[in-house]
Amino acid sequence: MNITWSGSVDRLALERAVDQLPAGYRLVFILRDIEGYDSAEIAFMPDCTIGNIKLKLHLAQLKLRNTQRALPRQQKRR
């Protein structure tokens, strides 16, 4: 996966965290937050509703946020 991300977030750590997301969360996160599709466009995929897309996106973002918060603690232990 090739994520273009600028700012203070470690790009490699973010890529690893995104790769660890469950497949459905990862797909929605990439389509919405990286590729820029809106929820209605993603909801045209089979078996998806806008509510389902928003839930998966929210849960993916929470998992990524928690992963990023845990990184400094893990790095200090080394």
NORTAVEN-V804703 format. One record per backbone hydrogen bond with DSSP energy under -0.5 kcal/mol. NH is the residue of the N-H (numbers start at 1). CO is the residue of the C=O. If there is no record, write none. Layout:
nh = [NH:NH]
co = [CO:CO]
//
This chain:
nh = [3:5:11:14:15:16:17:18:19:20:21:26:27:28:29:30:31:32:33:34:34:35:37:42:43:44:45:48:53:54:55:56:57:58:59:60:61:62:63:64:65:66:67:68:69:70:71:72:73:74:75:76:77:78:78]
co = [1:3:9:10:11:12:13:14:15:16:18:22:23:24:25:26:27:28:29:29:30:30:31:38:39:41:42:45:49:50:51:52:53:54:55:56:57:58:59:60:61:62:63:64:65:66:67:68:69:70:71:72:73:74:75]
//
